[in-house]
Structures are given as structure tokens and as C-alpha cells.
Amino acid sequence: MKKSSAAKDILKRLAKNIRTGRIRVKMTQEEAAFRSAIGYKRWQDLEAGRANTTVATLTRIAAILRVDIRRLFTP
């Protein structure tokens, strides 16, 4: 099933915000993946906008980035 344009836009925004947040807290991708209990490859895919994920994972990511989960979706 192909992703809609809206879904692609959301994934791109999410990817950008995750990457920006990780850099802001001065973590490598490896460290962020470890701290959020997801695989390194999965983290790379999230930052590249190639992967979808669960609310539970986004909650862990928001916690390690020290942001409210809503911030991950803000333009």
C-alpha cells in the first residue's frame, strides 16, 4: 500500500524533528537508539523518514530528547 502525500509529509516532519532534537541534546544516533530501546538501523530509518513507528516508541524518543511528544510533529 502506497503512503499518501499527507503521510509522507508527516514522516518527513517527524524525521526532521527527531534528528534536530537528537543533535540538540548532543547524542549520536547509536546512543539515541540505545537509550530509546530501538535498533540502530530503525533509528536511522526514522531519521530518514523511511519508517513508521508506534506511539510507545515515540513516547520513549520524546523522553530522551526531553521534549513533549507533540513537539515531534510540530513544523
Predicted model as a PDB file, atoms N, CA, C, CB and O in Angstrom, pLDDT in the B-factor column:
MODEL        1                                                                  
ATOM      1  N   MET A   1       0.839  -1.179   0.000  1.00 54.00           N  
ATOM      2  CA  MET A   1       0.000   0.000   0.000  1.00 54.00           C  
ATOM      3  C   MET A   1       0.888   1.249   0.000  1.00 54.00           C  
ATOM      4  CB  MET A   1      -0.957  -0.006   1.221  1.00 54.00           C  
ATOM      5  O   MET A   1       1.794   1.373   0.825  1.00 54.00           O  
ATOM      6  N   LYS A   2       0.625   2.161  -0.921  1.00 63.00           N  
ATOM      7  CA  LYS A   2       1.420   3.377  -1.020  1.00 63.00           C  
ATOM      8  C   LYS A   2       1.018   4.368   0.059  1.00 63.00           C  
ATOM      9  CB  LYS A   2       1.268   4.008  -2.404  1.00 63.00           C  
ATOM     10  O   LYS A   2      -0.148   4.450   0.447  1.00 63.00           O  
ATOM     11  N   LYS A   3       2.004   5.119   0.537  1.00 65.00           N  
ATOM     12  CA  LYS A   3       1.734   6.158   1.521  1.00 65.00           C  
ATOM     13  C   LYS A   3       1.150   7.366   0.818  1.00 65.00           C  
ATOM     14  CB  LYS A   3       3.015   6.540   2.297  1.00 65.00           C  
ATOM     15  O   LYS A   3       1.563   7.723  -0.285  1.00 65.00           O  
ATOM     16  N   SER A   4       0.177   7.994   1.476  1.00 81.00           N  
ATOM     17  CA  SER A   4      -0.397   9.214   0.918  1.00 81.00           C  
ATOM     18  C   SER A   4       0.594  10.357   1.040  1.00 81.00           C  
ATOM     19  CB  SER A   4      -1.718   9.571   1.621  1.00 81.00           C  
ATOM     20  O   SER A   4       1.569  10.276   1.787  1.00 81.00           O  
ATOM     21  N   SER A   5       0.335  11.405   0.310  1.00 88.00           N  
ATOM     22  CA  SER A   5       1.186  12.590   0.375  1.00 88.00           C  
ATOM     23  C   SER A   5       1.197  13.169   1.790  1.00 88.00           C  
ATOM     24  CB  SER A   5       0.709  13.652  -0.632  1.00 88.00           C  
ATOM     25  O   SER A   5       2.244  13.601   2.272  1.00 88.00           O  
ATOM     26  N   ALA A   6       0.048  13.181   2.452  1.00 90.00           N  
ATOM     27  CA  ALA A   6      -0.032  13.701   3.825  1.00 90.00           C  
ATOM     28  C   ALA A   6       0.806  12.850   4.764  1.00 90.00           C  
ATOM     29  CB  ALA A   6      -1.495  13.741   4.311  1.00 90.00           C  
ATOM     30  O   ALA A   6       1.500  13.381   5.631  1.00 90.00           O  
ATOM     31  N   ALA A   7       0.748  11.537   4.599  1.00 89.00           N  
ATOM     32  CA  ALA A   7       1.535  10.644   5.458  1.00 89.00           C  
ATOM     33  C   ALA A   7       3.021  10.857   5.227  1.00 89.00           C  
ATOM     34  CB  ALA A   7       1.165   9.173   5.201  1.00 89.00           C  
ATOM     35  O   ALA A   7       3.803  10.852   6.178  1.00 89.00           O  
ATOM     36  N   LYS A   8       3.415  11.041   3.986  1.00 91.00           N  
ATOM     37  CA  LYS A   8       4.827  11.297   3.675  1.00 91.00           C  
ATOM     38  C   LYS A   8       5.290  12.598   4.313  1.00 91.00           C  
ATOM     39  CB  LYS A   8       5.047  11.348   2.153  1.00 91.00           C  
ATOM     40  O   LYS A   8       6.396  12.677   4.848  1.00 91.00           O  
ATOM     41  N   ASP A   9       4.443  13.614   4.255  1.00 93.00           N  
ATOM     42  CA  ASP A   9       4.787  14.903   4.860  1.00 93.00           C  
ATOM     43  C   ASP A   9       4.961  14.775   6.365  1.00 93.00           C  
ATOM     44  CB  ASP A   9       3.714  15.944   4.546  1.00 93.00           C  
ATOM     45  O   ASP A   9       5.881  15.361   6.937  1.00 93.00           O  
ATOM     46  N   ILE A  10       4.092  14.022   7.004  1.00 94.00           N  
ATOM     47  CA  ILE A  10       4.189  13.822   8.450  1.00 94.00           C  
ATOM     48  C   ILE A  10       5.464  13.075   8.798  1.00 94.00           C  
ATOM     49  CB  ILE A  10       2.965  13.056   8.978  1.00 94.00           C  
ATOM     50  O   ILE A  10       6.155  13.444   9.748  1.00 94.00           O  
ATOM     51  N   LEU A  11       5.790  12.024   8.040  1.00 95.00           N  
ATOM     52  CA  LEU A  11       7.020  11.269   8.294  1.00 95.00           C  
ATOM     53  C   LEU A  11       8.259  12.139   8.093  1.00 95.00           C  
ATOM     54  CB  LEU A  11       7.088  10.042   7.378  1.00 95.00           C  
ATOM     55  O   LEU A  11       9.221  12.024   8.851  1.00 95.00           O  
ATOM     56  N   LYS A  12       8.247  13.004   7.086  1.00 96.00           N  
ATOM     57  CA  LYS A  12       9.372  13.904   6.862  1.00 96.00           C  
ATOM     58  C   LYS A  12       9.525  14.887   8.022  1.00 96.00           C  
ATOM     59  CB  LYS A  12       9.191  14.665   5.544  1.00 96.00           C  
ATOM     60  O   LYS A  12      10.638  15.145   8.481  1.00 96.00           O  
ATOM     61  N   ARG A  13       8.408  15.429   8.490  1.00 97.00           N  
ATOM     62  CA  ARG A  13       8.451  16.363   9.615  1.00 97.00           C  
ATOM     63  C   ARG A  13       8.939  15.660  10.877  1.00 97.00           C  
ATOM     64  CB  ARG A  13       7.063  16.986   9.854  1.00 97.00           C  
ATOM     65  O   ARG A  13       9.778  16.188  11.607  1.00 97.00           O  
ATOM     66  N   LEU A  14       8.414  14.477  11.126  1.00 97.00           N  
ATOM     67  CA  LEU A  14       8.817  13.683  12.282  1.00 97.00           C  
ATOM     68  C   LEU A  14      10.314  13.387  12.219  1.00 97.00           C  
ATOM     69  CB  LEU A  14       8.007  12.369  12.349  1.00 97.00           C  
ATOM     70  O   LEU A  14      11.022  13.527  13.216  1.00 97.00           O  
ATOM     71  N   ALA A  15      10.792  12.978  11.046  1.00 98.00           N  
ATOM     72  CA  ALA A  15      12.211  12.658  10.866  1.00 98.00           C  
ATOM     73  C   ALA A  15      13.085  13.869  11.170  1.00 98.00           C  
ATOM     74  CB  ALA A  15      12.474  12.164   9.436  1.00 98.00           C  
ATOM     75  O   ALA A  15      14.081  13.765  11.886  1.00 98.00           O  
ATOM     76  N   LYS A  16      12.705  15.012  10.621  1.00 98.00           N  
ATOM     77  CA  LYS A  16      13.477  16.234  10.835  1.00 98.00           C  
ATOM     78  C   LYS A  16      13.517  16.613  12.316  1.00 98.00           C  
ATOM     79  CB  LYS A  16      12.884  17.385  10.014  1.00 98.00           C  
ATOM     80  O   LYS A  16      14.568  16.983  12.840  1.00 98.00           O  
ATOM     81  N   ASN A  17      12.371  16.516  12.983  1.00 98.00           N  
ATOM     82  CA  ASN A  17      12.308  16.891  14.392  1.00 98.00           C  
ATOM     83  C   ASN A  17      13.079  15.923  15.287  1.00 98.00           C  
ATOM     84  CB  ASN A  17      10.865  16.961  14.842  1.00 98.00           C  
ATOM     85  O   ASN A  17      13.681  16.340  16.277  1.00 98.00           O  
ATOM     86  N   ILE A  18      13.065  14.650  14.949  1.00 98.00           N  
ATOM     87  CA  ILE A  18      13.842  13.674  15.724  1.00 98.00           C  
ATOM     88  C   ILE A  18      15.333  13.972  15.559  1.00 98.00           C  
ATOM     89  CB  ILE A  18      13.518  12.211  15.272  1.00 98.00           C  
ATOM     90  O   ILE A  18      16.074  14.003  16.541  1.00 98.00           O  
ATOM     91  N   ARG A  19      15.761  14.187  14.342  1.00 98.00           N  
ATOM     92  CA  ARG A  19      17.182  14.473  14.089  1.00 98.00           C  
ATOM     93  C   ARG A  19      17.611  15.774  14.772  1.00 98.00           C  
ATOM     94  CB  ARG A  19      17.452  14.560  12.570  1.00 98.00           C  
ATOM     95  O   ARG A  19      18.656  15.825  15.421  1.00 98.00           O  
ATOM     96  N   THR A  20      16.807  16.814  14.624  1.00 98.00           N  
ATOM     97  CA  THR A  20      17.119  18.098  15.249  1.00 98.00           C  
ATOM     98  C   THR A  20      17.197  17.956  16.770  1.00 98.00           C  
ATOM     99  CB  THR A  20      16.064  19.152  14.866  1.00 98.00           C  
ATOM    100  O   THR A  20      18.104  18.494  17.406  1.00 98.00           O  
ATOM    101  N   GLY A  21      16.247  17.233  17.340  1.00 98.00           N  
ATOM    102  CA  GLY A  21      16.242  17.021  18.789  1.00 98.00           C  
ATOM    103  C   GLY A  21      17.454  16.242  19.263  1.00 98.00           C  
ATOM    104  O   GLY A  21      18.038  16.554  20.300  1.00 98.00           O  
ATOM    105  N   ARG A  22      17.826  15.230  18.501  1.00 98.00           N  
ATOM    106  CA  ARG A  22      18.997  14.419  18.872  1.00 98.00           C  
ATOM    107  C   ARG A  22      20.268  15.268  18.848  1.00 98.00           C  
ATOM    108  CB  ARG A  22      19.148  13.207  17.915  1.00 98.00           C  
ATOM    109  O   ARG A  22      21.104  15.176  19.748  1.00 98.00           O  
ATOM    110  N   ILE A  23      20.400  16.070  17.843  1.00 98.00           N  
ATOM    111  CA  ILE A  23      21.577  16.942  17.751  1.00 98.00           C  
ATOM    112  C   ILE A  23      21.564  17.963  18.889  1.00 98.00           C  
ATOM    113  CB  ILE A  23      21.619  17.664  16.378  1.00 98.00           C  
ATOM    114  O   ILE A  23      22.608  18.262  19.468  1.00 98.00           O  
ATOM    115  N   ARG A  24      20.388  18.494  19.207  1.00 98.00           N  
ATOM    116  CA  ARG A  24      20.270  19.475  20.289  1.00 98.00           C  
ATOM    117  C   ARG A  24      20.741  18.920  21.627  1.00 98.00           C  
ATOM    118  CB  ARG A  24      18.833  19.943  20.412  1.00 98.00           C  
ATOM    119  O   ARG A  24      21.368  19.631  22.412  1.00 98.00           O  
ATOM    120  N   VAL A  25      20.438  17.641  21.888  1.00 98.00           N  
ATOM    121  CA  VAL A  25      20.858  17.036  23.162  1.00 98.00           C  
ATOM    122  C   VAL A  25      22.230  16.354  23.042  1.00 98.00           C  
ATOM    123  CB  VAL A  25      19.807  16.014  23.635  1.00 98.00           C  
ATOM    124  O   VAL A  25      22.678  15.661  23.955  1.00 98.00           O  
ATOM    125  N   LYS A  26      22.876  16.569  21.901  1.00 98.00           N  
ATOM    126  CA  LYS A  26      24.249  16.099  21.676  1.00 98.00           C  
ATOM    127  C   LYS A  26      24.405  14.582  21.848  1.00 98.00           C  
ATOM    128  CB  LYS A  26      25.190  16.810  22.627  1.00 98.00           C  
ATOM    129  O   LYS A  26      25.255  14.108  22.602  1.00 98.00           O  
ATOM    130  N   MET A  27      23.572  13.848  21.136  1.00 98.00           N  
ATOM    131  CA  MET A  27      23.663  12.387  21.139  1.00 98.00           C  
ATOM    132  C   MET A  27      23.958  11.900  19.734  1.00 98.00           C  
ATOM    133  CB  MET A  27      22.359  11.744  21.675  1.00 98.00           C  
ATOM    134  O   MET A  27      23.526  12.497  18.748  1.00 98.00           O  
ATOM    135  N   THR A  28      24.694  10.818  19.660  1.00 98.00           N  
ATOM    136  CA  THR A  28      24.880  10.144  18.384  1.00 98.00           C  
ATOM    137  C   THR A  28      23.620   9.334  18.096  1.00 98.00           C  
ATOM    138  CB  THR A  28      26.157   9.230  18.397  1.00 98.00           C  
ATOM    139  O   THR A  28      22.795   9.120  18.985  1.00 98.00           O  
ATOM    140  N   GLN A  29      23.476   8.889  16.857  1.00 98.00           N  
ATOM    141  CA  GLN A  29      22.351   8.013  16.528  1.00 98.00           C  
ATOM    142  C   GLN A  29      22.414   6.736  17.344  1.00 98.00           C  
ATOM    143  CB  GLN A  29      22.340   7.683  15.029  1.00 98.00           C  
ATOM    144  O   GLN A  29      21.389   6.240  17.813  1.00 98.00           O  
ATOM    145  N   GLU A  30      23.612   6.206  17.513  1.00 98.00           N  
ATOM    146  CA  GLU A  30      23.773   4.965  18.268  1.00 98.00           C  
ATOM    147  C   GLU A  30      23.313   5.128  19.716  1.00 98.00           C  
ATOM    148  CB  GLU A  30      25.231   4.509  18.232  1.00 98.00           C  
ATOM    149  O   GLU A  30      22.601   4.275  20.247  1.00 98.00           O  
ATOM    150  N   GLU A  31      23.723   6.226  20.348  1.00 98.00           N  
ATOM    151  CA  GLU A  31      23.341   6.465  21.736  1.00 98.00           C  
ATOM    152  C   GLU A  31      21.835   6.676  21.854  1.00 98.00           C  
ATOM    153  CB  GLU A  31      24.092   7.680  22.298  1.00 98.00           C  
ATOM    154  O   GLU A  31      21.205   6.139  22.766  1.00 98.00           O  
ATOM    155  N   ALA A  32      21.259   7.443  20.953  1.00 98.00           N  
ATOM    156  CA  ALA A  32      19.822   7.699  20.990  1.00 98.00           C  
ATOM    157  C   ALA A  32      19.036   6.398  20.794  1.00 98.00           C  
ATOM    158  CB  ALA A  32      19.431   8.730  19.911  1.00 98.00           C  
ATOM    159  O   ALA A  32      18.043   6.157  21.482  1.00 98.00           O  
ATOM    160  N   ALA A  33      19.481   5.573  19.864  1.00 97.00           N  
ATOM    161  CA  ALA A  33      18.812   4.291  19.630  1.00 97.00           C  
ATOM    162  C   ALA A  33      18.886   3.413  20.877  1.00 97.00           C  
ATOM    163  CB  ALA A  33      19.443   3.562  18.424  1.00 97.00           C  
ATOM    164  O   ALA A  33      17.890   2.808  21.275  1.00 97.00           O  
ATOM    165  N   PHE A  34      20.061   3.345  21.488  1.00 97.00           N  
ATOM    166  CA  PHE A  34      20.231   2.541  22.696  1.00 97.00           C  
ATOM    167  C   PHE A  34      19.324   3.044  23.813  1.00 97.00           C  
ATOM    168  CB  PHE A  34      21.696   2.561  23.152  1.00 97.00           C  
ATOM    169  O   PHE A  34      18.626   2.260  24.456  1.00 97.00           O  
ATOM    170  N   ARG A  35      19.338   4.354  24.040  1.00 96.00           N  
ATOM    171  CA  ARG A  35      18.542   4.930  25.135  1.00 96.00           C  
ATOM    172  C   ARG A  35      17.041   4.785  24.920  1.00 96.00           C  
ATOM    173  CB  ARG A  35      18.882   6.393  25.302  1.00 96.00           C  
ATOM    174  O   ARG A  35      16.275   4.706  25.880  1.00 96.00           O  
ATOM    175  N   SER A  36      16.628   4.750  23.675  1.00 95.00           N  
ATOM    176  CA  SER A  36      15.198   4.608  23.402  1.00 95.00           C  
ATOM    177  C   SER A  36      14.787   3.152  23.191  1.00 95.00           C  
ATOM    178  CB  SER A  36      14.822   5.424  22.181  1.00 95.00           C  
ATOM    179  O   SER A  36      13.623   2.863  22.913  1.00 95.00           O  
ATOM    180  N   ALA A  37      15.740   2.248  23.325  1.00 96.00           N  
ATOM    181  CA  ALA A  37      15.486   0.799  23.226  1.00 96.00           C  
ATOM    182  C   ALA A  37      14.955   0.392  21.849  1.00 96.00           C  
ATOM    183  CB  ALA A  37      14.489   0.370  24.302  1.00 96.00           C  
ATOM    184  O   ALA A  37      14.070  -0.455  21.734  1.00 96.00           O  
ATOM    185  N   ILE A  38      15.516   1.014  20.811  1.00 95.00           N  
ATOM    186  CA  ILE A  38      15.205   0.570  19.452  1.00 95.00           C  
ATOM    187  C   ILE A  38      16.523   0.310  18.739  1.00 95.00           C  
ATOM    188  CB  ILE A  38      14.337   1.632  18.678  1.00 95.00           C  
ATOM    189  O   ILE A  38      17.576   0.781  19.169  1.00 95.00           O  
ATOM    190  N   GLY A  39      16.459  -0.421  17.681  1.00 96.00           N  
ATOM    191  CA  GLY A  39      17.682  -0.751  16.955  1.00 96.00           C  
ATOM    192  C   GLY A  39      18.269   0.458  16.242  1.00 96.00           C  
ATOM    193  O   GLY A  39      17.561   1.398  15.881  1.00 96.00           O  
ATOM    194  N   TYR A  40      19.566   0.408  16.051  1.00 97.00           N  
ATOM    195  CA  TYR A  40      20.279   1.491  15.373  1.00 97.00           C  
ATOM    196  C   TYR A  40      19.747   1.700  13.956  1.00 97.00           C  
ATOM    197  CB  TYR A  40      21.782   1.194  15.331  1.00 97.00           C  
ATOM    198  O   TYR A  40      19.513   2.836  13.545  1.00 97.00           O  
ATOM    199  N   LYS A  41      19.557   0.618  13.212  1.00 98.00           N  
ATOM    200  CA  LYS A  41      19.031   0.706  11.850  1.00 98.00           C  
ATOM    201  C   LYS A  41      17.639   1.317  11.852  1.00 98.00           C  
ATOM    202  CB  LYS A  41      19.000  -0.679  11.190  1.00 98.00           C  
ATOM    203  O   LYS A  41      17.308   2.119  10.979  1.00 98.00           O  
ATOM    204  N   ARG A  42      16.834   0.944  12.819  1.00 97.00           N  
ATOM    205  CA  ARG A  42      15.475   1.503  12.938  1.00 97.00           C  
ATOM    206  C   ARG A  42      15.561   3.010  13.185  1.00 97.00           C  
ATOM    207  CB  ARG A  42      14.680   0.805  14.093  1.00 97.00           C  
ATOM    208  O   ARG A  42      14.811   3.783  12.590  1.00 97.00           O  
ATOM    209  N   TRP A  43      16.485   3.427  14.071  1.00 97.00           N  
ATOM    210  CA  TRP A  43      16.663   4.852  14.349  1.00 97.00           C  
ATOM    211  C   TRP A  43      17.042   5.588  13.058  1.00 97.00           C  
ATOM    212  CB  TRP A  43      17.750   5.068  15.445  1.00 97.00           C  
ATOM    213  O   TRP A  43      16.489   6.644  12.750  1.00 97.00           O  
ATOM    214  N   GLN A  44      17.987   5.018  12.311  1.00 97.00           N  
ATOM    215  CA  GLN A  44      18.392   5.642  11.048  1.00 97.00           C  
ATOM    216  C   GLN A  44      17.203   5.803  10.105  1.00 97.00           C  
ATOM    217  CB  GLN A  44      19.489   4.812  10.370  1.00 97.00           C  
ATOM    218  O   GLN A  44      17.041   6.843   9.467  1.00 97.00           O  
ATOM    219  N   ASP A  45      16.381   4.770  10.026  1.00 97.00           N  
ATOM    220  CA  ASP A  45      15.205   4.819   9.162  1.00 97.00           C  
ATOM    221  C   ASP A  45      14.207   5.877   9.632  1.00 97.00           C  
ATOM    222  CB  ASP A  45      14.531   3.451   9.114  1.00 97.00           C  
ATOM    223  O   ASP A  45      13.584   6.548   8.809  1.00 97.00           O  
ATOM    224  N   LEU A  46      14.054   6.029  10.933  1.00 97.00           N  
ATOM    225  CA  LEU A  46      13.160   7.067  11.458  1.00 97.00           C  
ATOM    226  C   LEU A  46      13.677   8.459  11.109  1.00 97.00           C  
ATOM    227  CB  LEU A  46      13.011   6.927  12.983  1.00 97.00           C  
ATOM    228  O   LEU A  46      12.911   9.322  10.680  1.00 97.00           O  
ATOM    229  N   GLU A  47      14.955   8.670  11.291  1.00 97.00           N  
ATOM    230  CA  GLU A  47      15.548   9.978  10.982  1.00 97.00           C  
ATOM    231  C   GLU A  47      15.530  10.274   9.483  1.00 97.00           C  
ATOM    232  CB  GLU A  47      16.984  10.040  11.501  1.00 97.00           C  
ATOM    233  O   GLU A  47      15.559  11.438   9.084  1.00 97.00           O  
ATOM    234  N   ALA A  48      15.484   9.264   8.676  1.00 96.00           N  
ATOM    235  CA  ALA A  48      15.454   9.447   7.228  1.00 96.00           C  
ATOM    236  C   ALA A  48      14.026   9.533   6.689  1.00 96.00           C  
ATOM    237  CB  ALA A  48      16.195   8.309   6.546  1.00 96.00           C  
ATOM    238  O   ALA A  48      13.822   9.788   5.502  1.00 96.00           O  
ATOM    239  N   GLY A  49      13.048   9.322   7.555  1.00 94.00           N  
ATOM    240  CA  GLY A  49      11.656   9.368   7.129  1.00 94.00           C  
ATOM    241  C   GLY A  49      11.208   8.140   6.370  1.00 94.00           C  
ATOM    242  O   GLY A  49      10.210   8.171   5.651  1.00 94.00           O  
ATOM    243  N   ARG A  50      11.963   7.038   6.535  1.00 94.00           N  
ATOM    244  CA  ARG A  50      11.647   5.794   5.818  1.00 94.00           C  
ATOM    245  C   ARG A  50      10.817   4.822   6.646  1.00 94.00           C  
ATOM    246  CB  ARG A  50      12.921   5.115   5.386  1.00 94.00           C  
ATOM    247  O   ARG A  50      10.346   3.811   6.125  1.00 94.00           O  
ATOM    248  N   ALA A  51      10.634   5.121   7.939  1.00 93.00           N  
ATOM    249  CA  ALA A  51       9.962   4.158   8.810  1.00 93.00           C  
ATOM    250  C   ALA A  51       8.821   4.804   9.570  1.00 93.00           C  
ATOM    251  CB  ALA A  51      10.952   3.544   9.787  1.00 93.00           C  
ATOM    252  O   ALA A  51       8.872   5.977   9.939  1.00 93.00           O  
ATOM    253  N   ASN A  52       7.812   4.023   9.788  1.00 92.00           N  
ATOM    254  CA  ASN A  52       6.704   4.388  10.643  1.00 92.00           C  
ATOM    255  C   ASN A  52       6.988   3.774  12.011  1.00 92.00           C  
ATOM    256  CB  ASN A  52       5.325   3.904  10.055  1.00 92.00           C  
ATOM    257  O   ASN A  52       7.811   2.864  12.113  1.00 92.00           O  
ATOM    258  N   THR A  53       6.333   4.246  13.049  1.00 94.00           N  
ATOM    259  CA  THR A  53       6.589   3.677  14.366  1.00 94.00           C  
ATOM    260  C   THR A  53       5.363   3.795  15.239  1.00 94.00           C  
ATOM    261  CB  THR A  53       7.777   4.361  15.031  1.00 94.00           C  
ATOM    262  O   THR A  53       4.350   4.362  14.830  1.00 94.00           O  
ATOM    263  N   THR A  54       5.455   3.261  16.437  1.00 96.00           N  
ATOM    264  CA  THR A  54       4.323   3.262  17.367  1.00 96.00           C  
ATOM    265  C   THR A  54       4.366   4.473  18.290  1.00 96.00           C  
ATOM    266  CB  THR A  54       4.313   1.978  18.194  1.00 96.00           C  
ATOM    267  O   THR A  54       5.388   5.144  18.427  1.00 96.00           O  
ATOM    268  N   VAL A  55       3.230   4.726  18.912  1.00 96.00           N  
ATOM    269  CA  VAL A  55       3.154   5.805  19.900  1.00 96.00           C  
ATOM    270  C   VAL A  55       4.076   5.493  21.075  1.00 96.00           C  
ATOM    271  CB  VAL A  55       1.693   6.005  20.392  1.00 96.00           C  
ATOM    272  O   VAL A  55       4.687   6.404  21.633  1.00 96.00           O  
ATOM    273  N   ALA A  56       4.185   4.244  21.454  1.00 97.00           N  
ATOM    274  CA  ALA A  56       5.064   3.867  22.568  1.00 97.00           C  
ATOM    275  C   ALA A  56       6.518   4.231  22.248  1.00 97.00           C  
ATOM    276  CB  ALA A  56       4.943   2.348  22.867  1.00 97.00           C  
ATOM    277  O   ALA A  56       7.225   4.765  23.102  1.00 97.00           O  
ATOM    278  N   THR A  57       6.955   3.948  21.042  1.00 97.00           N  
ATOM    279  CA  THR A  57       8.322   4.290  20.653  1.00 97.00           C  
ATOM    280  C   THR A  57       8.507   5.800  20.600  1.00 97.00           C  
ATOM    281  CB  THR A  57       8.666   3.668  19.294  1.00 97.00           C  
ATOM    282  O   THR A  57       9.531   6.313  21.051  1.00 97.00           O  
ATOM    283  N   LEU A  58       7.533   6.512  20.058  1.00 97.00           N  
ATOM    284  CA  LEU A  58       7.625   7.971  20.002  1.00 97.00           C  
ATOM    285  C   LEU A  58       7.659   8.579  21.401  1.00 97.00           C  
ATOM    286  CB  LEU A  58       6.449   8.547  19.209  1.00 97.00           C  
ATOM    287  O   LEU A  58       8.312   9.598  21.624  1.00 97.00           O  
ATOM    288  N   THR A  59       6.963   7.961  22.332  1.00 97.00           N  
ATOM    289  CA  THR A  59       6.987   8.432  23.724  1.00 97.00           C  
ATOM    290  C   THR A  59       8.386   8.293  24.301  1.00 97.00           C  
ATOM    291  CB  THR A  59       5.973   7.648  24.590  1.00 97.00           C  
ATOM    292  O   THR A  59       8.869   9.200  24.979  1.00 97.00           O  
ATOM    293  N   ARG A  60       9.047   7.161  24.038  1.00 97.00           N  
ATOM    294  CA  ARG A  60      10.423   6.965  24.517  1.00 97.00           C  
ATOM    295  C   ARG A  60      11.382   7.946  23.849  1.00 97.00           C  
ATOM    296  CB  ARG A  60      10.884   5.520  24.254  1.00 97.00           C  
ATOM    297  O   ARG A  60      12.268   8.498  24.501  1.00 97.00           O  
ATOM    298  N   ILE A  61      11.200   8.157  22.549  1.00 98.00           N  
ATOM    299  CA  ILE A  61      12.061   9.093  21.829  1.00 98.00           C  
ATOM    300  C   ILE A  61      11.891  10.502  22.399  1.00 98.00           C  
ATOM    301  CB  ILE A  61      11.740   9.077  20.312  1.00 98.00           C  
ATOM    302  O   ILE A  61      12.878  11.189  22.662  1.00 98.00           O  
ATOM    303  N   ALA A  62      10.657  10.926  22.586  1.00 98.00           N  
ATOM    304  CA  ALA A  62      10.404  12.260  23.146  1.00 98.00           C  
ATOM    305  C   ALA A  62      11.057  12.397  24.520  1.00 98.00           C  
ATOM    306  CB  ALA A  62       8.883  12.528  23.250  1.00 98.00           C  
ATOM    307  O   ALA A  62      11.606  13.451  24.841  1.00 98.00           O  
ATOM    308  N   ALA A  63      11.005  11.360  25.318  1.00 98.00           N  
ATOM    309  CA  ALA A  63      11.600  11.412  26.657  1.00 98.00           C  
ATOM    310  C   ALA A  63      13.114  11.599  26.592  1.00 98.00           C  
ATOM    311  CB  ALA A  63      11.268  10.136  27.434  1.00 98.00           C  
ATOM    312  O   ALA A  63      13.661  12.420  27.328  1.00 98.00           O  
ATOM    313  N   ILE A  64      13.794  10.859  25.734  1.00 97.00           N  
ATOM    314  CA  ILE A  64      15.253  11.012  25.684  1.00 97.00           C  
ATOM    315  C   ILE A  64      15.670  12.328  25.045  1.00 97.00           C  
ATOM    316  CB  ILE A  64      15.876   9.855  24.920  1.00 97.00           C  
ATOM    317  O   ILE A  64      16.757  12.840  25.311  1.00 97.00           O  
ATOM    318  N   LEU A  65      14.786  12.879  24.186  1.00 98.00           N  
ATOM    319  CA  LEU A  65      15.076  14.171  23.571  1.00 98.00           C  
ATOM    320  C   LEU A  65      14.625  15.334  24.459  1.00 98.00           C  
ATOM    321  CB  LEU A  65      14.400  14.264  22.206  1.00 98.00           C  
ATOM    322  O   LEU A  65      14.863  16.501  24.146  1.00 98.00           O  
ATOM    323  N   ARG A  66      13.975  14.994  25.561  1.00 97.00           N  
ATOM    324  CA  ARG A  66      13.482  15.977  26.536  1.00 97.00           C  
ATOM    325  C   ARG A  66      12.518  16.985  25.897  1.00 97.00           C  
ATOM    326  CB  ARG A  66      14.662  16.722  27.171  1.00 97.00           C  
ATOM    327  O   ARG A  66      12.642  18.197  26.076  1.00 97.00           O  
ATOM    328  N   VAL A  67      11.559  16.441  25.150  1.00 97.00           N  
ATOM    329  CA  VAL A  67      10.516  17.267  24.546  1.00 97.00           C  
ATOM    330  C   VAL A  67       9.162  16.591  24.757  1.00 97.00           C  
ATOM    331  CB  VAL A  67      10.791  17.498  23.027  1.00 97.00           C  
ATOM    332  O   VAL A  67       9.082  15.383  24.976  1.00 97.00           O  
ATOM    333  N   ASP A  68       8.117  17.385  24.688  1.00 97.00           N  
ATOM    334  CA  ASP A  68       6.765  16.851  24.685  1.00 97.00           C  
ATOM    335  C   ASP A  68       6.569  16.119  23.356  1.00 97.00           C  
ATOM    336  CB  ASP A  68       5.691  17.990  24.886  1.00 97.00           C  
ATOM    337  O   ASP A  68       7.064  16.568  22.323  1.00 97.00           O  
ATOM    338  N   ILE A  69       5.867  15.023  23.379  1.00 97.00           N  
ATOM    339  CA  ILE A  69       5.680  14.219  22.157  1.00 97.00           C  
ATOM    340  C   ILE A  69       5.073  15.049  21.026  1.00 97.00           C  
ATOM    341  CB  ILE A  69       4.782  13.003  22.450  1.00 97.00           C  
ATOM    342  O   ILE A  69       5.373  14.812  19.856  1.00 97.00           O  
ATOM    343  N   ARG A  70       4.230  16.008  21.361  1.00 96.00           N  
ATOM    344  CA  ARG A  70       3.627  16.852  20.320  1.00 96.00           C  
ATOM    345  C   ARG A  70       4.673  17.621  19.534  1.00 96.00           C  
ATOM    346  CB  ARG A  70       2.639  17.826  20.939  1.00 96.00           C  
ATOM    347  O   ARG A  70       4.466  17.935  18.362  1.00 96.00           O  
ATOM    348  N   ARG A  71       5.788  17.925  20.168  1.00 96.00           N  
ATOM    349  CA  ARG A  71       6.864  18.681  19.509  1.00 96.00           C  
ATOM    350  C   ARG A  71       7.464  17.904  18.329  1.00 96.00           C  
ATOM    351  CB  ARG A  71       7.969  19.021  20.525  1.00 96.00           C  
ATOM    352  O   ARG A  71       8.003  18.501  17.397  1.00 96.00           O  
ATOM    353  N   LEU A  72       7.368  16.579  18.378  1.00 97.00           N  
ATOM    354  CA  LEU A  72       7.893  15.768  17.290  1.00 97.00           C  
ATOM    355  C   LEU A  72       7.112  15.961  15.992  1.00 97.00           C  
ATOM    356  CB  LEU A  72       7.878  14.312  17.684  1.00 97.00           C  
ATOM    357  O   LEU A  72       7.611  15.659  14.908  1.00 97.00           O  
ATOM    358  N   PHE A  73       5.889  16.464  16.112  1.00 95.00           N  
ATOM    359  CA  PHE A  73       5.023  16.646  14.932  1.00 95.00           C  
ATOM    360  C   PHE A  73       4.870  18.105  14.523  1.00 95.00           C  
ATOM    361  CB  PHE A  73       3.655  16.061  15.204  1.00 95.00           C  
ATOM    362  O   PHE A  73       4.208  18.403  13.528  1.00 95.00           O  
ATOM    363  N   THR A  74       5.471  19.009  15.275  1.00 93.00           N  
ATOM    364  CA  THR A  74       5.320  20.439  15.005  1.00 93.00           C  
ATOM    365  C   THR A  74       6.240  20.856  13.859  1.00 93.00           C  
ATOM    366  CB  THR A  74       5.626  21.271  16.275  1.00 93.00           C  
ATOM    367  O   THR A  74       7.420  20.507  13.834  1.00 93.00           O  
ATOM    368  N   PRO A  75       5.674  21.613  12.907  1.00 89.00           N  
ATOM    369  CA  PRO A  75       6.515  22.088  11.790  1.00 89.00           C  
ATOM    370  C   PRO A  75       7.640  22.998  12.261  1.00 89.00           C  
ATOM    371  CB  PRO A  75       5.662  22.830  10.767  1.00 89.00           C  
ATOM    372  O   PRO A  75       8.429  23.476  11.446  1.00 89.00           O  
TER     373      PRO A  75                                                      
ENDMDL                                                                          
END                                                                             
